[in-house]
Amino acid sequence: MGGVAGHRGLWGFVRGGMGTVAEAIAASARAKGVEIRVNAPVAKVLVRGGRARGVVLEVASNLDPKRTFLRLLDPADLDPEFVRAIRNFRIEGTSCKINLALNGLPEFTAYPGGAPSGPGPHHKATMHICPSIEYVERAWDDAKYGRASERPLLELTIPTMYDASLAPPGKHIMGIFLQYAPYTLREGTWDELREPFGDRVISLIEEYAPNIRRIIEHRQVLSPLDLERRFGITGGNIFHGEMSLDQMFMMRPVAGWARYRTPVAGLYLCGSGAHPGGGVMGAPGFNCAREMLKQR
Ligand SMILES: Cc1cc2nc3c(=O)[nH]c(=O)nc-3n(C[C@H](O)[C@H](O)[C@H](O)COP(=O)(O)OP(=O)(O)OC[C@H]3O[C@@H](n4cnc5c(N)ncnc54)[C@H](O)[C@@H]3O)c2cc1C
């Protein structure tokens, strides 16, 4: 302001450019515990009782549609028709994840010659235990009636075959993705069923790889209820909502609101509950960002 070190009429230059002034102020504020958010456009100033109480940021939610609209928002702020459509959105999962820490590799009777002499090519692949179409049908029959499949479809992977840093030398991690394990059980709860079901799955693998039980050091069973509790996915549906025709394309999550915008100005849906989710693909987020930029 036309003064440097007490001398008027002088103009100073800031080493590093003018941004350094803002950086210095920010560093000082941070040192005093201030949290500064950047790239967070404010959509609205909240006023209550004639006072500014806070700001509403432009928000992109990658929480599932039910959690976003029915838990984080007050339904009173939404059109009842929209709320009804979101309530009807089907989001019950039927998948379960079991993680195993192994001190060796499973030896499959169908493909001998791998472990213990060393890994075979199959250990690097996704291994399915799903012998026939009828097997799938029967597994689904159980789920239809609210039971976990007596003999589920299993998908086994050993990520340590590609990334040894995931476990100590000589040890492995095995991921088991399986179907069907309905979120809503007709009898009992997942808290009661979790471990007995895990035992059943290990027995099933044992039919194909007899050494499996011996090499397990630790086991983690994540039922749909656990996926919900742990990752905040309503119903434990891995894709943030059933991937059925009436919940896809221009109807994801609900008809009329498939373009990432929501009935609340400044709130966008950018996760797997938006088209073309779910899955690890980034497309809903990419499309949503484009939509947000269009609104600027
Ligand atoms: C067991 C399993 C297996 C899968 N297998 C595959 C696969 O093989 N291939 C594939 O493509 N996809 C797979 N998926 C699906 C894939 O993981 C999801 O589609 C993807 O992670 C969704 O990404 P997202 O960013 O939309 O949401 P998420 O990854 O669910 O992220 C949402 C985030 O919001 C957080 N959150 C929830 N509530 C709150 C709150 N109130 N406040 C703040 N944060 C909150 C959650 O903790 C989470 O981190 C699988 C999912 C599971 C569970």
The ligand as an SDF file (V2000), in Angstrom:
LIG
                    3D

 53 58  0  0  0  0  0  0  0  0999 V2000
  -16.6910  -57.0940   -1.6730 C   0  0  0  0  0  0  0  0  0  0  0  0
  -16.7480  -56.1840   -2.8800 C   0  0  0  0  0  0  0  0  0  0  0  0
  -16.2620  -56.6340   -4.0760 C   0  0  0  0  0  0  0  0  0  0  0  0
  -16.2920  -55.8250   -5.2070 C   0  0  0  0  0  0  0  0  0  0  0  0
  -15.7390  -56.2740   -6.3630 N   0  0  0  0  0  0  0  0  0  0  0  0
  -15.6460  -55.4410   -7.4170 C   0  0  0  0  0  0  0  0  0  0  0  0
  -14.9310  -55.8170   -8.5840 C   0  0  0  0  0  0  0  0  0  0  0  0
  -14.3740  -56.9040   -8.6690 O   0  0  0  0  0  0  0  0  0  0  0  0
  -14.8660  -54.9480   -9.6230 N   0  0  0  0  0  0  0  0  0  0  0  0
  -15.4620  -53.7210   -9.5710 C   0  0  0  0  0  0  0  0  0  0  0  0
  -15.3690  -52.9470  -10.5150 O   0  0  0  0  0  0  0  0  0  0  0  0
  -16.1590  -53.3480   -8.4700 N   0  0  0  0  0  0  0  0  0  0  0  0
  -16.2550  -54.1570   -7.3890 C   0  0  0  0  0  0  0  0  0  0  0  0
  -16.9080  -53.7450   -6.2710 N   0  0  0  0  0  0  0  0  0  0  0  0
  -17.6680  -52.4970   -6.3330 C   0  0  0  0  0  0  0  0  0  0  0  0
  -16.7970  -51.2870   -6.1590 C   0  0  0  0  0  0  0  0  0  0  0  0
  -15.9500  -51.4620   -5.0410 O   0  0  0  0  0  0  0  0  0  0  0  0
  -17.7270  -50.0730   -5.9470 C   0  0  0  0  0  0  0  0  0  0  0  0
  -18.5830  -49.9580   -7.0650 O   0  0  0  0  0  0  0  0  0  0  0  0
  -16.9040  -48.7930   -5.8010 C   0  0  0  0  0  0  0  0  0  0  0  0
  -15.9740  -48.8710   -4.7390 O   0  0  0  0  0  0  0  0  0  0  0  0
  -17.8280  -47.6460   -5.5380 C   0  0  0  0  0  0  0  0  0  0  0  0
  -17.0660  -46.4680   -5.4970 O   0  0  0  0  0  0  0  0  0  0  0  0
  -17.7420  -45.1670   -4.9750 P   0  0  0  0  0  0  0  0  0  0  0  0
  -16.7050  -44.1250   -4.9580 O   0  0  0  0  0  0  0  0  0  0  0  0
  -18.9990  -44.9300   -5.7510 O   0  0  0  0  0  0  0  0  0  0  0  0
  -18.2230  -45.4800   -3.4790 O   0  0  0  0  0  0  0  0  0  0  0  0
  -17.4620  -46.1140   -2.2090 P   0  0  0  0  0  0  0  0  0  0  0  0
  -16.1810  -46.7680   -2.6000 O   0  0  0  0  0  0  0  0  0  0  0  0
  -18.5070  -46.9350   -1.4970 O   0  0  0  0  0  0  0  0  0  0  0  0
  -17.1130  -44.8260   -1.3810 O   0  0  0  0  0  0  0  0  0  0  0  0
  -18.0420  -44.1800   -0.5520 C   0  0  0  0  0  0  0  0  0  0  0  0
  -17.2740  -43.6600    0.6430 C   0  0  0  0  0  0  0  0  0  0  0  0
  -18.1310  -42.8770    1.4660 O   0  0  0  0  0  0  0  0  0  0  0  0
  -17.8160  -43.1600    2.8110 C   0  0  0  0  0  0  0  0  0  0  0  0
  -18.9750  -42.7940    3.6370 N   0  0  0  0  0  0  0  0  0  0  0  0
  -20.1200  -43.4970    3.8460 C   0  0  0  0  0  0  0  0  0  0  0  0
  -20.9270  -42.7940    4.6660 N   0  0  0  0  0  0  0  0  0  0  0  0
  -20.2780  -41.6410    4.9630 C   0  0  0  0  0  0  0  0  0  0  0  0
  -20.6070  -40.5060    5.7340 C   0  0  0  0  0  0  0  0  0  0  0  0
  -21.7720  -40.4040    6.3650 N   0  0  0  0  0  0  0  0  0  0  0  0
  -19.6970  -39.5060    5.7960 N   0  0  0  0  0  0  0  0  0  0  0  0
  -18.5090  -39.5870    5.1480 C   0  0  0  0  0  0  0  0  0  0  0  0
  -18.1490  -40.6450    4.3920 N   0  0  0  0  0  0  0  0  0  0  0  0
  -19.0280  -41.6410    4.3060 C   0  0  0  0  0  0  0  0  0  0  0  0
  -17.5170  -44.6410    2.8230 C   0  0  0  0  0  0  0  0  0  0  0  0
  -16.7490  -44.9830    3.9400 O   0  0  0  0  0  0  0  0  0  0  0  0
  -16.7280  -44.7820    1.5160 C   0  0  0  0  0  0  0  0  0  0  0  0
  -15.3560  -44.5690    1.7150 O   0  0  0  0  0  0  0  0  0  0  0  0
  -16.8650  -54.5330   -5.1240 C   0  0  0  0  0  0  0  0  0  0  0  0
  -17.3440  -54.0720   -3.8990 C   0  0  0  0  0  0  0  0  0  0  0  0
  -17.2900  -54.8970   -2.7820 C   0  0  0  0  0  0  0  0  0  0  0  0
  -17.8150  -54.3690   -1.4710 C   0  0  0  0  0  0  0  0  0  0  0  0
  1  2  1  0
  2  3  1  0
  2 52  2  0
  3  4  2  0
  4  5  1  0
  4 50  1  0
  5  6  2  0
  6  7  1  0
  6 13  1  0
  7  8  2  0
  7  9  1  0
  9 10  1  0
 10 11  2  0
 10 12  1  0
 12 13  2  0
 13 14  1  0
 14 15  1  0
 14 50  1  0
 15 16  1  0
 16 17  1  0
 16 18  1  0
 18 19  1  0
 18 20  1  0
 20 21  1  0
 20 22  1  0
 22 23  1  0
 23 24  1  0
 24 25  2  0
 24 26  1  0
 24 27  1  0
 27 28  1  0
 28 29  2  0
 28 30  1  0
 28 31  1  0
 31 32  1  0
 32 33  1  0
 33 34  1  0
 33 48  1  0
 34 35  1  0
 35 36  1  0
 35 46  1  0
 36 37  1  0
 36 45  1  0
 37 38  2  0
 38 39  1  0
 39 40  1  0
 39 45  2  0
 40 41  1  0
 40 42  2  0
 42 43  1  0
 43 44  2  0
 44 45  1  0
 46 47  1  0
 46 48  1  0
 48 49  1  0
 50 51  2  0
 51 52  1  0
 52 53  1  0
M  END
$$$$
